[in-house]
Amino acid sequence: MKAMKLPKEIESFLDVAEAAEEETLVFTKKKRPVAALVSLKKVDRESLALSTNPQFLRIIETARKEIRAGKTVSLEALEKKYSVVAPNKRMKRTRKTRRSS
């Protein structure tokens, strides 16, 4: 991912983008989408980078296909295979902490 300082010509373009706030703006050329402008107000850089990474997208698509095909493993099967039991309650504190006044 690359970040750069914007030229002044693009500032008016950003005004349009800010007006759209939560929506995605799609740019077309000859009626075909060529680019999109997505609001980053609720998106961190890592999520953005992953969402455009072809290798990550392949992993997600493969996982979705496996789920649709029923290739899943239950929690009970994992517990049995690895001889562990997943805790079903939050861990209790072993020591109380004092609040400073």
PEFEN-V522259 format. One record per backbone hydrogen bond with DSSP energy under -0.5 kcal/mol. CO is the residue of the C=O (numbers start at 0). NH is the residue of the N-H. E is the energy in kcal/mol with one decimal. If there is no record, write none. Layout:
((CO NH E) (CO NH E))
This chain:
((6 9 -1.4) (6 10 -0.5) (7 10 -1.0) (7 11 -0.6) (9 13 -2.0) (10 14 -1.4) (11 15 -1.4) (12 16 -1.9) (13 17 -3.0) (14 18 -1.7) (15 19 -1.4) (16 20 -0.9) (19 21 -0.8) (19 22 -2.4) (23 25 -0.5) (24 36 -3.3) (26 33 -3.2) (26 34 -1.5) (28 31 -1.2) (31 28 -2.5) (34 26 -3.0) (35 37 -0.6) (36 24 -2.7) (39 42 -1.3) (43 47 -2.0) (44 48 -2.8) (45 49 -2.5) (46 50 -2.2) (47 51 -0.7) (48 51 -0.7) (49 52 -1.3) (51 53 -0.7) (52 56 -2.5) (53 57 -2.0) (54 58 -1.9) (55 59 -2.3) (56 60 -2.4) (57 61 -2.6) (58 62 -2.3) (59 63 -2.4) (60 64 -2.3) (61 65 -2.2) (62 66 -2.1) (63 67 -2.5) (64 68 -2.0) (65 70 -3.0) (66 69 -1.5) (69 71 -1.9) (73 77 -1.9) (74 78 -2.6) (75 79 -2.3) (76 80 -2.6) (77 81 -2.4) (78 82 -0.6) (78 83 -1.9) (79 82 -0.6))
